[in-house]
Amino acid sequence: MTFAIHGLNVSRGVAIGRAVLVASSRVDVAHYFVQPHEVETEIARLRTGRNVVVDEIRRLQASITHMDPKETPQELSALLDVHLMLLQDEELVGGVKRWIADRLYNAEWALTTQLEVIARQFDEMEDEYLRERKADLEQIVERVLRAMKGAHSPVVVQPQRVARKLSQQDLLLDDTVDVPLILIAHDLSPADMLQFKQSVFAGFVTDVGGKTSHTAIVARSMDIPAVVGARLASQLVRQDDWVIIDGDAGVVIVDPSPIILAEYGFKQRQRELERGRLQRLLHTPSVTMDGEKIELLANIEMPEDAPVALSAGAVGVGLFRSEFLFMGRQGRLPGEEEQYQAYKRAVEGMKGLPVTIRTVDVGADKPLDDSLRDDAHLNPALGLRAIRWSLADPAMFLTQLRAILRAAAHGQVHLLVPMLAHAREIRQTLAHLDQARKQLDNRGVAYGAVKLGAMIEIPAAALSLRLFLKHFDFLSIGTNDLIQYTLAIDRADESVAHLYDPLHPAVLRLVADTIAECRAQGKGVSVCGEMAGDVTLTRLLLGLGLRSFSMHPAQILAVKQEILRSDTTKLAPWARRVMEAEDPERELADS
């Protein structure tokens, strides 16, 4: 039966494919693909984990036989028998092996996937006793996962999917065997998204998240449709269900009829045609109708993204999110040499164009890995994150600064510092930078000059611009956090996502004042938050005086199209009216 799930539209376009569920577990579960030749290894890992738990249960059973019957509940022995039976159940074991062999899932992912499939069967049983056995199944799966915890295989994100028989709906999808996959999850960490970044998934759906949550940001950078904040999607969608993501409307359609499939197939083709038209603008200079040159930069997460930025027409990198080098490493931080090589690859990949590297920005919705999530604090977004975290760990910070300075010997590097608010933080940052230079001098290691910039993402910073411009060469407005902190809204929380408003008069005033002050002092200023890549806001930002936009490479050509159609002399007075309006969103819509 066809039904729709509504969420937040965070990445445009249409995706059609089979659902792949990432089941949640109280145990952290790695999700990655393996190569065909690694299938037997994964099955062996599964077998080893299961055998460990079987041995534990049998030892417990043996110990029970030596206990006083009065001290041992009769139910315990029966429960252990049930657990042994479930561990050896062919539907569980055989199903997991099939997920590994057919989909090339790693063993942990295959196990949690099969758990989800069998758990649904238990839910549908009429017998209450049998329904309650689902809890036993969940317990033994978690025990197997814990037993496997130490055996982690390398991540491989380019699986070779196995062909299977076609259904009627397969035949509607261009008669292809290689059916696209749609990832459905309760939530995805930035590290998960990074692993999936070059994978086979055609789209993402998550139960939680806001328009500027990191899951949404990375989905946009991958230029694939995504819907977040879909509440119960991971519970309502079943493994291998047909799913359509309407990224424009923020709707997920499950088990679509042939008519709906055909309609969305047409929308997909229209989208591809539009992309083709935008490609014609690739080599067109980014200049407004009145002759204003506009700088279009790219936001990237990894050095390997640099060629993508170039191919999209970026004239530099306005934001290299260095924290992605730190994530998903089980607490092991990258050393100086590893970071230096990564930054060097990005700099060399941009062929002489400038690369802006932001110092590590972790915390809140960007933990280093799931084991280090900041659940101890009531509001991690206001806690030890970004520059606060760096200054609290001087050895780590100096290591990163040395690596960035060394990379600057190979091209234009701008150093960007996130979440500054206090004069003492600025002084400490500058002192660390001087110390990093001295350490390299003492070692006789070559390094280059860097332009120094600060992120404006805290209202206190936006209200202290003269202090900042006294110390920094340029400013970069991080609108995602600026909106979050100005409006007191957790941008990753879908329950308040409707209050997240880039057009709030207070937000527009802070953005406009920052642009105006930088231009008055002859300092560079850009917007690197999601507002920069939103084509509905391009004309407004141009009217406010912005001449440098940094966004995901996939958004550059669409923004360029808006720029080519704009006349800033006419936009400036209009932008002031929008900013001063009681309801800027309505003013923008009416224009």
LUMBARO-44667 format. One record per residue (C-alpha): x, y, z. Coordinates in nm, 2 decimals. Each point is the difference from the previous one (the first is absolute). Layout:
# LUMBARO-44667
px=X py=Y pz=Z
...
//
This chain:
# LUMBARO-44667
px=0.00 py=0.00 pz=0.00
px=0.14 py=0.34 pz=-0.10
px=0.05 py=0.25 pz=0.28
px=0.19 py=0.33 pz=0.05
px=0.23 py=0.11 pz=0.28
px=0.06 py=0.38 pz=0.04
px=0.33 py=0.15 pz=0.11
px=0.23 py=0.29 pz=-0.08
px=0.12 py=0.06 pz=-0.35
px=0.37 py=0.05 pz=0.04
px=0.14 py=-0.11 pz=-0.34
px=-0.19 py=0.04 pz=-0.32
px=-0.08 py=-0.26 pz=-0.27
px=-0.17 py=-0.33 pz=-0.03
px=0.14 py=-0.34 pz=0.09
px=-0.17 py=-0.34 pz=-0.06
px=0.13 py=-0.33 pz=0.13
px=0.00 py=-0.28 pz=0.26
px=0.01 py=0.08 pz=0.37
px=0.31 py=-0.09 pz=0.20
px=-0.06 py=0.03 pz=0.37
px=0.27 py=0.08 pz=0.24
px=-0.14 py=-0.15 pz=0.32
px=0.07 py=0.19 pz=0.32
px=0.16 py=-0.19 pz=0.29
px=0.12 py=0.07 pz=0.35
px=0.34 py=-0.13 pz=-0.13
px=0.18 py=0.23 pz=-0.25
px=-0.02 py=-0.18 pz=-0.34
px=0.23 py=0.07 pz=-0.29
px=-0.16 py=0.01 pz=-0.34
px=0.22 py=-0.05 pz=-0.30
px=0.02 py=-0.21 pz=-0.31
px=0.25 py=-0.28 pz=-0.06
px=0.15 py=-0.13 pz=-0.33
px=-0.12 py=-0.32 pz=-0.14
px=0.32 py=-0.18 pz=0.09
px=-0.06 py=0.10 pz=0.37
px=-0.34 py=-0.17 pz=0.03
px=0.14 py=-0.32 pz=0.15
px=0.21 py=0.21 pz=0.25
px=-0.31 py=0.19 pz=0.11
px=-0.20 py=-0.33 pz=0.04
px=0.29 py=-0.14 pz=0.21
px=-0.01 py=0.31 pz=0.22
px=-0.37 py=-0.05 pz=0.05
px=0.05 py=-0.37 pz=0.08
px=0.28 py=0.08 pz=0.25
px=-0.22 py=0.26 pz=0.18
px=-0.29 py=-0.24 pz=0.02
px=0.22 py=-0.28 pz=0.13
px=0.14 py=0.23 pz=0.27
px=-0.36 py=0.06 pz=0.13
px=-0.09 py=-0.37 pz=-0.04
px=0.30 py=-0.09 pz=0.22
px=-0.10 py=0.26 pz=0.26
px=-0.35 py=-0.13 pz=0.02
px=0.11 py=-0.36 pz=0.03
px=0.25 py=0.09 pz=0.28
px=-0.29 py=0.17 pz=0.18
px=-0.22 py=-0.30 pz=-0.05
px=0.28 py=-0.22 pz=0.14
px=0.04 py=0.22 pz=0.31
px=-0.38 py=-0.01 pz=0.06
px=0.01 py=-0.38 pz=0.04
px=0.23 py=0.05 pz=0.30
px=-0.22 py=0.26 pz=0.17
px=-0.26 py=-0.05 pz=0.27
px=-0.33 py=-0.04 pz=-0.19
px=-0.16 py=0.23 pz=0.26
px=0.24 py=0.28 pz=-0.10
px=-0.05 py=-0.05 pz=-0.37
px=-0.33 py=0.11 pz=-0.16
px=-0.13 py=-0.28 pz=-0.23
px=-0.07 py=0.26 pz=-0.27
px=0.37 py=0.08 pz=-0.03
px=0.09 py=-0.34 pz=-0.13
px=-0.29 py=0.01 pz=-0.25
px=0.10 py=0.35 pz=-0.11
px=0.35 py=-0.11 pz=-0.07
px=-0.14 py=-0.29 pz=-0.21
px=-0.20 py=0.26 pz=-0.20
px=0.31 py=0.21 pz=-0.06
px=0.19 py=-0.30 pz=-0.12
px=-0.28 py=-0.10 pz=-0.23
px=-0.02 py=0.35 pz=-0.15
px=0.38 py=0.02 pz=-0.05
px=-0.02 py=-0.32 pz=-0.20
px=-0.32 py=0.09 pz=-0.19
px=0.05 py=-0.03 pz=-0.37
px=-0.22 py=0.30 pz=-0.08
px=0.23 py=0.22 pz=0.20
px=0.33 py=-0.15 pz=-0.10
px=-0.10 py=-0.07 pz=-0.36
px=-0.15 py=0.34 pz=-0.04
px=0.31 py=0.18 pz=0.12
px=0.21 py=-0.20 pz=-0.24
px=-0.22 py=0.10 pz=-0.29
px=0.03 py=0.37 pz=0.09
px=0.38 py=-0.04 pz=0.00
px=0.01 py=-0.20 pz=-0.33
px=-0.27 py=0.18 pz=-0.20
px=0.03 py=0.36 pz=0.12
px=0.37 py=-0.01 pz=0.12
px=-0.09 py=0.14 pz=0.34
px=0.26 py=-0.03 pz=0.27
px=-0.09 py=-0.27 pz=0.26
px=-0.13 py=0.24 pz=0.27
px=-0.23 py=0.19 pz=-0.25
px=-0.13 py=-0.33 pz=-0.13
px=-0.08 py=-0.12 pz=0.35
px=-0.19 py=0.31 pz=0.10
px=-0.18 py=-0.01 pz=-0.33
px=-0.12 py=-0.36 pz=0.04
px=-0.10 py=0.08 pz=0.36
px=-0.23 py=0.28 pz=-0.13
px=-0.15 py=-0.24 pz=-0.25
px=-0.07 py=-0.28 pz=0.25
px=-0.11 py=0.25 pz=0.27
px=-0.28 py=0.11 pz=-0.23
px=-0.12 py=-0.36 pz=-0.03
px=-0.01 py=-0.03 pz=0.38
px=-0.21 py=0.32 pz=0.02
px=-0.26 py=-0.15 pz=-0.23
px=-0.04 py=-0.32 pz=0.20
px=-0.33 py=-0.04 pz=0.18
px=0.14 py=-0.20 pz=0.29
px=0.12 py=0.23 pz=0.27
px=0.27 py=-0.23 pz=0.13
px=0.15 py=-0.03 pz=-0.35
px=-0.02 py=0.38 pz=-0.05
px=0.20 py=0.05 pz=0.32
px=0.28 py=-0.22 pz=-0.14
px=0.10 py=0.30 pz=-0.21
px=0.18 py=0.14 pz=0.31
px=0.20 py=-0.32 pz=0.03
px=0.10 py=0.03 pz=-0.37
px=0.11 py=0.36 pz=0.06
px=0.21 py=-0.11 pz=0.30
px=0.18 py=-0.28 pz=-0.17
px=0.07 py=0.22 pz=-0.31
px=0.15 py=0.27 pz=0.23
px=0.21 py=-0.26 pz=0.17
px=0.13 py=-0.12 pz=-0.34
px=0.07 py=0.36 pz=-0.10
px=0.20 py=0.05 pz=0.32
px=0.19 py=-0.32 pz=-0.06
px=0.09 py=0.13 pz=-0.35
px=0.09 py=0.35 pz=0.12
px=0.37 py=-0.05 pz=-0.02
px=0.01 py=-0.15 pz=-0.36
px=-0.04 py=0.31 pz=-0.22
px=0.07 py=-0.02 pz=-0.37
px=0.12 py=0.29 pz=-0.22
px=-0.27 py=0.21 pz=-0.16
px=-0.07 py=-0.05 pz=-0.36
px=-0.26 py=0.22 pz=-0.15
px=-0.01 py=-0.12 pz=-0.36
px=-0.20 py=-0.33 pz=0.00
px=-0.07 py=-0.20 pz=-0.30
px=-0.36 py=-0.08 pz=0.04
px=-0.14 py=-0.34 pz=-0.10
px=-0.26 py=-0.03 pz=-0.27
px=-0.34 py=-0.15 pz=0.10
px=-0.33 py=-0.08 pz=-0.17
px=-0.21 py=0.29 pz=-0.11
px=-0.34 py=0.08 pz=0.13
px=-0.28 py=0.19 pz=-0.19
px=0.12 py=0.32 pz=0.17
px=0.36 py=-0.07 pz=-0.10
px=-0.11 py=-0.01 pz=-0.36
px=-0.15 py=0.35 pz=0.04
px=0.34 py=0.14 pz=0.10
px=0.18 py=0.00 pz=-0.33
px=0.01 py=-0.38 pz=-0.01
px=0.31 py=0.00 pz=0.22
px=0.13 py=-0.27 pz=0.23
px=0.22 py=0.24 pz=0.19
px=-0.29 py=0.15 pz=0.20
px=0.09 py=0.31 pz=0.20
px=0.00 py=-0.02 pz=0.38
px=-0.16 py=0.24 pz=0.24
px=0.15 py=0.02 pz=0.35
px=-0.26 py=0.02 pz=0.29
px=0.13 py=0.06 pz=0.35
px=-0.10 py=0.15 pz=0.33
px=0.30 py=0.23 pz=-0.02
px=0.34 py=0.00 pz=-0.17
px=0.31 py=0.14 pz=0.15
px=0.24 py=0.22 pz=-0.21
px=0.24 py=-0.30 pz=0.01
px=-0.27 py=-0.22 pz=-0.15
px=-0.07 py=0.25 pz=-0.27
px=0.36 py=0.03 pz=-0.08
px=0.03 py=-0.38 pz=-0.05
px=-0.31 py=0.00 pz=-0.22
px=0.11 py=0.31 pz=-0.19
px=0.13 py=-0.19 pz=-0.31
px=-0.23 py=-0.29 pz=0.04
px=-0.29 py=-0.15 pz=-0.20
px=-0.28 py=0.19 pz=0.18
px=-0.23 py=0.21 pz=-0.21
px=-0.16 py=0.18 pz=0.30
px=-0.03 py=0.02 pz=0.38
px=-0.29 py=0.01 pz=0.24
px=0.04 py=0.05 pz=0.37
px=-0.25 py=0.02 pz=0.29
px=0.17 py=0.29 pz=0.16
px=0.20 py=0.31 pz=-0.11
px=-0.05 py=0.35 pz=-0.12
px=0.07 py=0.18 pz=-0.32
px=0.35 py=0.09 pz=0.10
px=0.08 py=-0.32 pz=0.20
px=0.32 py=-0.15 pz=-0.12
px=-0.18 py=-0.29 pz=-0.16
px=-0.19 py=0.25 pz=-0.22
px=0.31 py=0.20 pz=-0.08
px=0.20 py=-0.30 pz=-0.12
px=-0.30 py=-0.13 pz=-0.20
px=-0.01 py=0.34 pz=-0.18
px=0.37 py=-0.03 pz=-0.06
px=-0.05 py=-0.34 pz=-0.16
px=-0.28 py=0.16 pz=-0.21
px=-0.24 py=-0.28 pz=0.08
px=-0.37 py=0.04 pz=0.11
px=-0.05 py=-0.02 pz=0.38
px=-0.28 py=0.04 pz=0.25
px=0.07 py=0.03 pz=0.37
px=-0.22 py=0.04 pz=0.30
px=-0.23 py=-0.27 pz=-0.14
px=-0.08 py=-0.12 pz=0.36
px=-0.10 py=-0.37 pz=-0.03
px=0.14 py=-0.07 pz=-0.35
px=0.25 py=-0.27 pz=0.13
px=-0.29 py=-0.18 pz=0.17
px=-0.26 py=0.03 pz=-0.28
px=0.23 py=-0.09 pz=-0.29
px=0.09 py=-0.36 pz=-0.04
px=0.32 py=-0.14 pz=-0.13
px=0.00 py=-0.01 pz=-0.38
px=-0.32 py=0.20 pz=-0.04
px=-0.03 py=0.22 pz=-0.31
px=0.05 py=0.36 pz=0.11
px=-0.02 py=0.34 pz=-0.18
px=0.17 py=0.30 pz=0.15
px=-0.15 py=0.33 pz=-0.11
px=0.28 py=0.23 pz=0.12
px=-0.18 py=0.31 pz=-0.12
px=-0.32 py=-0.06 pz=0.20
px=0.16 py=-0.18 pz=0.30
px=-0.21 py=-0.31 pz=-0.06
px=0.08 py=-0.37 pz=0.00
px=-0.24 py=-0.23 pz=-0.19
px=0.01 py=-0.36 pz=0.10
px=-0.11 py=-0.29 pz=-0.23
px=-0.11 py=0.23 pz=-0.28
px=-0.24 py=-0.10 pz=-0.27
px=0.11 py=-0.03 pz=-0.36
px=-0.17 py=0.33 pz=-0.08
px=0.19 py=0.18 pz=0.28
px=0.32 py=-0.17 pz=-0.11
px=-0.05 py=0.12 pz=-0.36
px=-0.07 py=0.36 pz=0.12
px=0.31 py=0.02 pz=0.21
px=0.21 py=-0.17 pz=-0.27
px=-0.11 py=0.29 pz=-0.23
px=0.11 py=0.25 pz=0.28
px=0.34 py=-0.17 pz=0.02
px=0.05 py=0.04 pz=-0.37
px=-0.10 py=0.37 pz=0.01
px=0.25 py=0.05 pz=0.28
px=0.28 py=-0.15 pz=-0.21
px=-0.09 py=0.23 pz=-0.29
px=0.02 py=0.30 pz=0.23
px=0.35 py=-0.11 pz=0.12
px=0.10 py=-0.03 pz=-0.36
px=-0.11 py=0.36 pz=-0.07
px=0.19 py=0.13 pz=0.31
px=0.32 py=-0.18 pz=-0.13
px=0.01 py=0.25 pz=-0.28
px=0.08 py=0.27 pz=0.25
px=0.31 py=-0.18 pz=0.13
px=0.25 py=0.23 pz=-0.18
px=-0.21 py=0.31 pz=0.01
px=0.16 py=0.27 pz=0.23
px=-0.21 py=0.07 pz=0.31
px=-0.08 py=0.36 pz=-0.06
px=-0.33 py=0.18 pz=0.06
px=-0.18 py=0.20 pz=-0.27
px=0.15 py=0.32 pz=0.13
px=0.35 py=-0.13 pz=-0.01
px=0.06 py=-0.11 pz=0.36
px=0.24 py=-0.30 pz=0.03
px=-0.13 py=-0.26 pz=0.24
px=0.24 py=-0.26 pz=0.16
px=-0.15 py=-0.35 pz=0.01
px=0.19 py=-0.23 pz=0.24
px=-0.06 py=-0.36 pz=0.10
px=-0.05 py=-0.16 pz=0.34
px=0.18 py=-0.34 pz=0.03
px=0.04 py=-0.27 pz=0.26
px=0.30 py=-0.20 pz=-0.12
px=0.30 py=0.06 pz=-0.23
px=-0.15 py=-0.22 pz=-0.26
px=-0.28 py=0.25 pz=-0.04
px=0.23 py=0.26 pz=-0.16
px=-0.02 py=-0.14 pz=-0.36
px=-0.38 py=0.00 pz=0.04
px=0.01 py=0.37 pz=0.10
px=0.21 py=0.09 pz=-0.30
px=-0.22 py=-0.19 pz=-0.24
px=-0.30 py=0.19 pz=0.14
px=0.16 py=0.33 pz=-0.08
px=0.11 py=0.11 pz=0.34
px=0.28 py=0.26 pz=0.01
px=0.13 py=-0.12 pz=0.33
px=-0.10 py=-0.18 pz=0.32
px=-0.18 py=0.23 pz=0.25
px=-0.04 py=-0.27 pz=0.26
px=0.20 py=-0.32 pz=0.06
px=-0.17 py=-0.17 pz=0.29
px=0.31 py=-0.15 pz=0.16
px=-0.20 py=-0.18 pz=0.27
px=-0.09 py=-0.28 pz=-0.24
px=0.37 py=-0.11 pz=0.02
px=-0.05 py=-0.05 pz=0.37
px=-0.33 py=-0.19 pz=0.00
px=-0.08 py=-0.37 pz=0.03
px=0.35 py=-0.09 pz=0.13
px=-0.10 py=-0.14 pz=0.34
px=0.17 py=0.29 pz=0.18
px=0.33 py=-0.02 pz=-0.19
px=0.08 py=0.35 pz=-0.13
px=0.19 py=0.04 pz=-0.32
px=0.36 py=0.10 pz=0.04
px=0.19 py=0.29 pz=-0.16
px=0.13 py=-0.19 pz=-0.30
px=-0.34 py=-0.15 pz=-0.08
px=-0.17 py=0.34 pz=0.02
px=0.27 py=0.17 pz=-0.20
px=-0.03 py=-0.26 pz=-0.28
px=-0.38 py=0.05 pz=-0.01
px=0.02 py=0.38 pz=-0.01
px=0.28 py=-0.02 pz=-0.26
px=-0.22 py=-0.22 pz=-0.22
px=-0.28 py=0.25 pz=0.02
px=0.23 py=0.29 pz=-0.08
px=0.16 py=-0.17 pz=-0.29
px=-0.34 py=-0.13 pz=-0.12
px=-0.12 py=0.36 pz=-0.04
px=0.28 py=0.08 pz=-0.25
px=0.12 py=0.32 pz=0.16
px=-0.34 py=0.14 pz=0.10
px=-0.05 py=0.10 pz=0.37
px=-0.10 py=-0.26 pz=0.26
px=-0.16 py=0.11 pz=0.33
px=0.06 py=-0.26 pz=0.27
px=-0.22 py=0.03 pz=0.31
px=0.16 py=-0.13 pz=0.32
px=-0.18 py=-0.30 pz=0.15
px=-0.36 py=0.07 pz=0.09
px=-0.13 py=-0.29 pz=0.20
px=-0.27 py=-0.02 pz=0.26
px=-0.38 py=0.02 pz=0.01
px=-0.12 py=-0.17 pz=-0.32
px=0.35 py=-0.09 pz=-0.11
px=0.16 py=-0.24 pz=0.26
px=0.33 py=-0.16 pz=-0.09
px=-0.17 py=-0.33 pz=0.01
px=-0.32 py=-0.16 pz=0.16
px=0.20 py=-0.11 pz=0.31
px=0.09 py=0.37 pz=0.07
px=-0.35 py=0.15 pz=-0.04
px=-0.04 py=0.29 pz=0.25
px=-0.30 py=-0.13 pz=0.18
px=0.13 py=0.11 pz=0.34
px=-0.10 py=0.36 pz=-0.06
px=-0.35 py=0.14 pz=-0.02
px=0.08 py=0.19 pz=-0.32
px=0.32 py=-0.11 pz=-0.18
px=-0.05 py=0.28 pz=-0.26
px=0.09 py=0.25 pz=0.28
px=0.28 py=-0.21 pz=0.14
px=0.36 py=-0.10 pz=-0.07
px=0.00 py=0.02 pz=-0.38
px=0.20 py=0.16 pz=-0.29
px=0.27 py=0.24 pz=0.11
px=-0.09 py=-0.06 pz=0.37
px=0.09 py=-0.37 pz=-0.05
px=0.32 py=0.09 pz=-0.18
px=0.12 py=0.25 pz=0.27
px=-0.08 py=-0.26 pz=0.26
px=0.24 py=-0.25 pz=-0.17
px=0.30 py=0.21 pz=-0.10
px=0.21 py=-0.30 pz=-0.12
px=-0.28 py=-0.10 pz=-0.24
px=-0.05 py=0.36 pz=-0.12
px=0.38 py=0.06 pz=-0.05
px=0.02 py=-0.32 pz=-0.20
px=-0.28 py=0.12 pz=-0.23
px=0.15 py=0.35 pz=-0.04
px=0.34 py=-0.14 pz=-0.09
px=-0.16 py=-0.23 pz=-0.26
px=-0.19 py=0.29 pz=-0.16
px=0.30 py=0.23 pz=0.00
px=0.21 py=-0.27 pz=-0.17
px=-0.27 py=-0.05 pz=-0.26
px=0.01 py=0.38 pz=-0.07
px=0.35 py=-0.05 pz=-0.15
px=-0.18 py=-0.17 pz=-0.30
px=-0.25 py=0.26 pz=-0.09
px=-0.25 py=0.27 pz=0.12
px=-0.13 py=-0.10 pz=0.34
px=-0.24 py=0.20 pz=0.22
px=-0.04 py=-0.10 pz=0.36
px=-0.35 py=0.03 pz=0.14
px=-0.09 py=-0.02 pz=0.38
px=-0.35 py=-0.10 pz=0.10
px=-0.22 py=0.12 pz=0.29
px=0.21 py=0.28 pz=0.13
px=-0.18 py=0.24 pz=0.23
px=0.25 py=0.15 pz=0.26
px=0.30 py=0.22 pz=-0.04
px=0.20 py=-0.25 pz=0.22
px=-0.09 py=-0.28 pz=-0.24
px=0.14 py=0.21 pz=-0.29
px=0.32 py=0.07 pz=0.20
px=0.04 py=-0.37 pz=0.09
px=-0.05 py=-0.11 pz=-0.36
px=0.25 py=0.25 pz=-0.13
px=0.25 py=-0.11 pz=0.27
px=-0.04 py=-0.36 pz=-0.10
px=0.05 py=0.09 pz=-0.36
px=0.33 py=0.18 pz=0.09
px=0.11 py=-0.30 pz=0.21
px=-0.07 py=-0.24 pz=-0.29
px=0.22 py=0.21 pz=-0.23
px=0.28 py=0.00 pz=0.26
px=-0.02 py=-0.38 pz=0.03
px=0.03 py=-0.04 pz=-0.37
px=0.29 py=0.25 pz=-0.01
px=0.18 py=-0.20 pz=0.28
px=-0.04 py=-0.32 pz=-0.21
px=0.11 py=0.17 pz=-0.32
px=-0.33 py=-0.10 pz=-0.17
px=-0.12 py=0.21 pz=-0.29
px=-0.34 py=0.18 pz=0.02
px=-0.19 py=0.27 pz=-0.17
px=-0.19 py=0.32 pz=0.08
px=-0.37 py=-0.02 pz=0.06
px=-0.28 py=0.25 pz=0.00
px=-0.18 py=-0.02 pz=0.33
px=-0.38 py=0.01 pz=0.03
px=-0.27 py=-0.04 pz=0.26
px=-0.35 py=-0.15 pz=-0.02
px=-0.28 py=0.23 pz=0.09
px=-0.26 py=-0.25 pz=0.14
px=-0.07 py=0.13 pz=0.35
px=-0.20 py=0.32 pz=0.04
px=0.27 py=0.13 pz=0.24
px=0.25 py=-0.02 pz=-0.28
px=-0.23 py=0.17 pz=-0.25
px=-0.04 py=0.28 pz=0.26
px=0.38 py=0.03 pz=0.05
px=0.11 py=0.04 pz=-0.36
px=0.26 py=0.28 pz=0.05
px=0.18 py=-0.22 pz=0.25
px=0.00 py=-0.29 pz=-0.24
px=0.11 py=0.21 pz=-0.30
px=0.29 py=0.14 pz=0.20
px=0.15 py=-0.35 pz=0.02
px=-0.13 py=-0.19 pz=-0.31
px=0.05 py=0.04 pz=-0.37
px=-0.35 py=-0.12 pz=-0.09
px=-0.32 py=-0.12 pz=0.15
px=-0.23 py=-0.29 pz=-0.10
px=-0.36 py=0.00 pz=0.11
px=-0.11 py=-0.35 pz=0.11
px=-0.37 py=0.06 pz=-0.03
px=-0.10 py=-0.35 pz=0.12
px=0.12 py=0.07 pz=0.36
px=-0.06 py=0.37 pz=-0.02
px=-0.38 py=-0.07 pz=-0.05
px=0.01 py=-0.28 pz=0.26
px=0.15 py=0.22 pz=0.27
px=-0.18 py=0.32 pz=-0.09
px=-0.34 py=-0.17 pz=0.01
px=0.08 py=-0.25 pz=0.28
px=-0.09 py=-0.30 pz=-0.21
px=0.18 py=-0.33 pz=-0.01
px=0.05 py=-0.04 pz=-0.38
px=0.01 py=-0.38 pz=0.03
px=-0.33 py=-0.03 pz=0.18
px=-0.29 py=-0.06 pz=-0.23
px=-0.25 py=0.09 pz=0.27
px=0.10 py=0.37 pz=-0.03
px=0.12 py=-0.01 pz=-0.36
px=-0.30 py=0.22 pz=-0.11
px=0.14 py=0.28 pz=0.21
px=0.34 py=0.00 pz=-0.18
px=-0.03 py=0.31 pz=-0.22
px=0.29 py=0.15 pz=-0.20
px=-0.24 py=0.29 pz=-0.09
px=-0.06 py=0.10 pz=0.36
px=0.07 py=0.38 pz=0.01
px=0.26 py=-0.04 pz=0.28
px=0.19 py=-0.25 pz=-0.21
px=-0.01 py=0.22 pz=-0.31
px=0.12 py=0.30 pz=0.21
px=0.30 py=-0.19 pz=0.13
px=0.09 py=-0.13 pz=-0.35
px=-0.04 py=0.34 pz=-0.16
px=0.20 py=0.18 pz=0.27
px=0.28 py=-0.24 pz=-0.03
px=0.02 py=0.04 pz=-0.38
px=-0.02 py=0.38 pz=0.02
px=0.27 py=0.03 pz=0.27
px=0.24 py=-0.23 pz=-0.19
px=-0.05 py=0.19 pz=-0.32
px=0.05 py=0.33 pz=0.18
px=0.33 py=-0.12 pz=0.14
px=0.11 py=-0.16 pz=-0.33
px=0.00 py=-0.35 pz=0.15
px=-0.12 py=-0.31 pz=-0.17
px=-0.33 py=-0.15 pz=0.10
px=-0.19 py=-0.31 pz=-0.12
px=-0.30 py=-0.21 pz=0.11
px=0.08 py=-0.37 pz=0.03
px=-0.32 py=-0.12 pz=0.17
px=-0.29 py=-0.15 pz=-0.18
px=-0.15 py=0.34 pz=-0.09
px=0.28 py=0.03 pz=-0.25
px=-0.12 py=-0.29 pz=-0.21
px=-0.37 py=0.07 pz=0.03
px=-0.10 py=0.15 pz=-0.34
px=-0.31 py=0.16 pz=0.15
px=0.23 py=0.22 pz=0.21
px=0.27 py=0.08 pz=-0.26
px=-0.15 py=0.33 pz=-0.11
px=-0.06 py=0.11 pz=0.36
px=0.37 py=-0.06 pz=0.09
px=0.11 py=0.18 pz=-0.31
px=-0.22 py=0.29 pz=0.10
px=0.16 py=0.00 pz=0.35
px=0.34 py=0.04 pz=-0.16
px=0.13 py=-0.35 pz=0.01
px=0.25 py=-0.07 pz=-0.28
px=0.15 py=-0.34 pz=0.12
px=-0.22 py=-0.31 pz=0.04
px=0.13 py=-0.34 pz=0.12
px=-0.22 py=-0.30 pz=-0.05
px=-0.01 py=-0.37 pz=-0.09
px=0.14 py=-0.05 pz=-0.35
px=-0.34 py=-0.14 pz=-0.11
px=-0.17 py=0.33 pz=0.06
px=0.25 py=0.23 pz=-0.18
px=-0.15 py=0.00 pz=-0.35
px=-0.36 py=0.06 pz=0.13
px=0.13 py=0.30 pz=0.20
px=0.20 py=0.12 pz=-0.29
px=-0.31 py=0.00 pz=-0.22
px=-0.17 py=0.23 pz=0.25
px=0.30 py=0.23 pz=0.01
px=0.01 py=0.03 pz=-0.38
px=-0.36 py=0.12 pz=0.01
px=0.05 py=0.26 pz=0.28
px=0.07 py=0.37 pz=0.00
px=0.14 py=0.10 pz=0.34
px=-0.08 py=0.37 pz=-0.05
px=-0.37 py=-0.09 pz=0.00
px=0.04 py=-0.27 pz=0.27
px=0.16 py=0.22 pz=0.26
px=-0.31 py=0.22 pz=0.08
px=-0.23 py=-0.30 pz=-0.02
px=0.22 py=-0.20 pz=0.24
px=-0.02 py=0.28 pz=0.25
px=-0.38 py=-0.01 pz=-0.02
px=0.00 py=-0.37 pz=0.06
px=0.23 py=0.03 pz=0.30
px=-0.20 py=0.27 pz=0.16
px=-0.34 py=-0.17 pz=-0.06
px=-0.19 py=-0.14 pz=0.28
px=-0.04 py=-0.32 pz=-0.19
px=0.30 py=-0.03 pz=-0.24
px=-0.11 py=-0.34 pz=-0.13
px=-0.33 py=0.14 pz=-0.13
px=0.19 py=0.30 pz=-0.15
px=0.24 py=-0.23 pz=-0.17
px=-0.29 py=-0.22 pz=-0.14
px=-0.19 py=0.31 pz=-0.13
px=0.30 py=0.14 pz=-0.19
//
